[in-house]
């Protein structure tokens, strides 16, 4: 399975970006997708996750109300719409995949995911 993330860039505070992640290669009938981010000098942190059906989503408190995760299973694609961006959102954003239909208790842990994309840089200027 290969995950290709795109959509990062430089934006001013208050602006928006939309990240996309496309899965290719072997794909599963049921998998959850997550977005994580890592800022320089900081540990990787959970951002958002979505179940196979798209009916269940989860967000980190720091992005709740500003970010929206969605998916199109026909295209093996997951998007992360990021609005009202803040300088503290600056990080490398990576998508991850886990073969499971629903969000279990550990959806926020990077170790729960099997496949990872290469990451896309998001820089928010003040």
C-alpha positions in Angstrom: 0.0 0.0 0.0 1.3 3.4 -0.9 -0.1 6.6 0.5 0.5 9.9 -1.4 -0.2 13.1 0.5 -0.5 16.5 -1.2 -1.9 19.9 -0.8 0.5 21.5 1.7 2.0 24.9 1.2 2.5 28.3 2.7 -0.5 30.3 3.9 -1.1 33.3 6.1 -2.8 32.9 9.5 -6.5 32.7 9.1 -6.2 31.1 5.7 -7.2 27.6 4.5 -5.6 24.6 2.9 -6.9 21.3 1.8 -4.8 18.2 2.1 -5.4 15.0 0.2 -4.2 11.5 0.6 -4.6 8.8 -2.0 -4.0 5.1 -1.3 -2.8 2.9 -4.1 -1.5 -0.6 -4.4 -3.2 -3.2 -2.3 -6.2 -1.7 -0.7 -8.6 -3.1 1.8 -12.3 -3.2 1.9 -12.4 -1.6 5.3 -9.8 0.8 6.6 -9.6 3.8 8.7 -7.5 6.8 7.8 -5.8 9.2 10.1 -3.8 12.5 9.8 -0.9 13.2 12.0 1.5 16.1 12.2 5.0 16.8 13.5 6.4 20.2 14.1 10.2 20.8 14.3 11.5 19.7 17.7 8.2 18.2 18.7 6.7 14.8 18.8 4.2 13.5 16.2 0.7 14.3 17.2 -2.8 13.1 16.2 -4.9 15.5 14.1 -7.9 13.6 12.8 -9.3 10.2 11.9 -12.2 8.8 9.9 -13.9 5.4 9.8 -14.4 3.4 6.7 -18.0 4.6 6.2 -17.1 8.1 7.0 -19.8 8.1 9.6 -17.4 8.5 12.5 -14.7 11.1 12.8 -12.4 12.2 15.6 -10.3 15.3 16.0 -7.6 16.6 18.3 -8.9 19.3 20.6 -6.5 21.8 19.0 -8.1 21.5 15.6 -11.7 20.8 16.5 -14.1 23.2 14.8 -11.4 24.3 12.3 -10.5 21.1 10.5 -12.7 18.6 8.7 -11.8 15.1 7.6 -13.7 13.4 4.8 -13.2 10.5 2.4 -14.2 9.2 -1.0 -13.8 5.4 -1.0 -14.4 5.1 -4.7 -11.2 7.1 -5.2 -9.4 5.7 -2.2 -8.9 9.3 -1.0 -9.1 11.1 2.2 -9.1 14.9 2.5 -8.4 17.2 5.4 -9.9 20.7 5.0 -8.1 23.1 7.3 -9.6 26.5 8.0 -8.7 29.4 10.2 -5.1 28.2 10.2 -2.8 29.3 13.0 1.0 29.6 13.1 1.0 26.7 15.6 -0.5 24.5 12.9 2.8 24.6 11.1 4.1 21.1 10.7 4.6 18.2 8.3 1.3 16.5 7.9 1.2 12.7 7.2 -1.6 10.4 6.4 -1.8 6.9 7.8 -4.0 3.8 7.1 -5.1 1.0 9.3 -7.1 -2.1 8.2 -10.2 -1.8 10.4 -13.8 -0.6 9.7 -14.2 1.6 12.7 -12.4 3.9 15.1 -11.3 1.9 18.0 -9.9 3.2 21.3 -6.4 3.7 19.9 -7.2 5.7 16.8 -5.1 8.6 18.1 -1.9 6.5 18.4 0.5 6.4 15.5 1.5 2.9 16.5 -2.1 1.8 15.6 -1.5 2.5 11.9 0.3 0.2 9.5 0.9 2.3 6.5 2.2 5.9 6.2 2.5 8.5 3.6 5.6 10.7 3.1 4.1 13.9 4.5 3.4 17.3 3.2 4.6 20.5 4.7 2.2 23.1 6.0 3.5 26.5 6.9 1.3 29.2 8.4 2.8 32.6 8.7 1.7 35.2 11.3 
